[in-house]
Each structure stands twice: as structure tokens, then as C-alpha cells.
Amino acid sequence: MRPTVRSRLVAAVVAFVLGFVTANVGVLVITGPDRWLWLGVAAVLMVTGAVGVLVADTRRPLSLWAVLGVELMLVVTLVPLLWVVTVATSSGDAVPESILPTSFSWGAFETAVGAGTLRDATLTSLLVAVTSTAVSMLVAVPAAYALVRRAVPGRRAVYLAFAVVLVVPLVALVAGAALQLGDLDVVGHWLALVPATLVLGLPLALWLSVTVMLRTPWNLRDSVRADGATRAQELRGFVLPVLAPSLVLVAALVLVVTAGDAVVGAALAPGPDTRTLPATLLLAGGTLDAAPSTVAATGLLWLLPVLVLLAIAPRRIAHLIGRTYR
């Protein structure tokens, strides 16, 4: 038996066993409409296992582990999202008892848009995210150009330092920032959140900008310059059509990430009036006088820009944050 066939058979068995266990839990434990959700997931996993056995000996490039991984990722991603949708569209203030929606109402979305606390928190989040993104891009783009195009001494060490900051837990860095801002007596204003947010936004902007600079066809710019183009012509012929779209996408990704951070707002905002929206939703149980449906509807509305960004430029984002497979 070839190793590829053995690996596919093992993946098929794992998928079938997971589906079988899920089906038994759905039948014996789960009650109500959610039982059909469990049985649906179980059916998909068991069919994957059965089909995997049939195609295990095929010569086509096929990874059943990848198929199983995608299915499990969709389950752990879409089921919680479905629960949020169910809560947001439920009628009344009570939390629904099932994941699958049993009623539908737009009232929570109208309340979320008109809620004063949520509206103020949204404005705070946008101000902090836009300011942090602007500062991050102004610093990161020239730095990325120098790291890629110039023989800067120690550039590998500089890039490694930013990469290390990017993977360090933000909560470990925000604690020190909270103490410093408290000593300076500037806690309580949205500008106090910007320096701490830069700890997240600046390394991310530099990392993504370096990727852009590495993949930019600089020979095209050299050709434009060799033809005697002026600065304005170089801007119109190279920077705007070639470089600018990728950098705009980098700024959009940095904006989304910084706007979605809840650690900075929760750690540095002394009260609900100065918290960002993610921090407000995170602490909603004790500080926000709103129904669960309103909180869930606000979270879905905050998710919309991310979905729009993914719908507009999925291929560019895939090229920017990782490699694509064909």
C-alpha cells in the first residue's frame, strides 16, 4: 500500500468516526431544532469518509486531510456565527434556546444603530483605528521600501524585531502602557488609546508592506525612469496603478485589525464612555444596558466591513498574507 493511499484511508476513517460520534450525540443528547444541525454535520463527515475510501487509490492530487480540515473549520466558524445571527434576529429580550433561528426580526439592528452608548463606542473605535492606521502607514511604507530596496545595515534584525513584536501577546505590552499613561494622567481620552494600538498596527503594516515591496515589479519603474519620465509621470505610470492598490489594501487590513482589537480598549479605558466598540461588546454583560439581541446585532454590523473587504479583493488578500495554491 502506497503512503498516499494509507494517509487517505486514515483521513477517511477519522472523518467517518467523527461523523458517527456527532450523529449519536445529536440523536441521544440534543433536542429541538438543533438536532438537525448535528445530523447535517454528521452526514457531511460520514459522506466524506465514505467517498474518501472510494477515491483513496486515485492518481489525482487529492488531500482528504485538507478536505476534513476545511469542513471542521467551516463548522467551528459558521456555527458560532449562526448563533450570533439567531440571537440578533430573535424577537424579545430572552436568549434563544436553539442555534437554528425560530423567529426573525430586524428590531435589534434598528436599536443597535440608534443606541447612544454603542454609537459613541463605534466613533471611538473609528477615531483610534484611523489615527493608528495613518501613523502606521506613514512609518511602515518608507521603512519597508528601505528594508527591501536599500542596503540598510542590520535590516534583517530590524525586520525580525518587528516580527517578534507582532507575535507577542498584546496584553503583555498593554499592561505597561496602561501604567505609563496613568502616570502621565492622560487616561480617559481616545488619543490615549492610539500609542498602545500602534503596538499592533505598526508591526502589521510593516510586515504587509514588506510583502508588497518584495512583489512589486521594480524593473517597470526603472523602465519608466529610463524613458525620461518626470516625477509626476512616474506617479501616474507606476505608483498609482502598480503600487498604490496594494498599499491601500494594506491600510484597509491594518484598519480592520486595529478596529477589531478589544484588549487596548478594555485595558486603557477607565469607563464605558471611553471604550472602543469591541471592548464595550466584550464587557457588555456588566456595563451595557442592552438586550442580547442588540449586542449581537452590533457585532454583526461591525463584521460587515470585513466581509465587504473579503468580497472585493479576495485574491489580492490571499497574495498579500500568504501564497496561493493552484
Salt bridges, closest charged atoms under 4 A:
ASP57 OD1 - ARG2 NH2 3.13
ASP222 OD1 - ARG221 NH2 3.89
GLU234 OE1 - ARG225 NE 3.29
